[in-house]
């Protein structure tokens, strides 16, 4: 499941979360954003307990998008302990996203 965050909830749900959080900065009018949504849903399901996947609508939440320096969509920022550790701009296949985030994920629990 993909969580929805806003300007009001970003600090609590992204910056103060124990797990890494992959935030999709998105917009309704953005075709590549729509293309990547199923990939993000798969990652959210497959990595549940190791990664939180969240989306933030940049039009409805400009303060957070501006603070994150988002200029193009989709922009995917991976936050670990409140810090951006990697950024991917543009729609990417699942394998490419996994390569970008894998080193920052906690190991699976046996």
C-alpha angles and dihedrals in degrees: 000000000000114000121220118227131185140188087273097048102033096093094051100037100039113018097041099040120115095217123066111267123212107203119200109206099205146162133207092235094054114101095194088052090058091047094055097045095086090049090052091048089054092050091049091053097042095045099039109147092024102054138023115213115203137172131212123193105225094203093054094039108037096154094065094040091052093047089052091051094239110173103157135033137271095030115171116199120187111211121198116183090344097309129107106242098172139008131201119190118199134017113306134180118261093254091055092050091049091052090051096051107026098092091055097052123098115247116266116264111247 
